[in-house]
Amino acid sequence: MVHQPAFMHIDTSVDDGDEEEAQPIEIETGDVVAFSGDLVHRSLPNESDKPRITGVLRVIDMENIEEYRPLYKALSYEE
């Protein structure tokens, strides 16, 4: 049995009839999918013997941020 690491699962609800309007997509290894964070989405269980690797990129309009607090401090080799 392949060990599946735990991840954060968020249960969501949809309005009556919304699930029937679902638009399935099939992707291949190396494909990129971009969508709004407001999109209710899910994926089917990984039934392969290889781990599923994903990445998340978030883009934020800085004009909507009240206070800029970078998560990472820029490193400089100059004094």
Buried (B, 14 or more C-beta within 10 A) or exposed (E): EEEEEEEEEEEEEEEEEEEEEEEEEEEEEEEEEEEEEEEEEEEEEEEEEEEEEEEEEEEEEEEEEEEEEEEEEEEEEEE
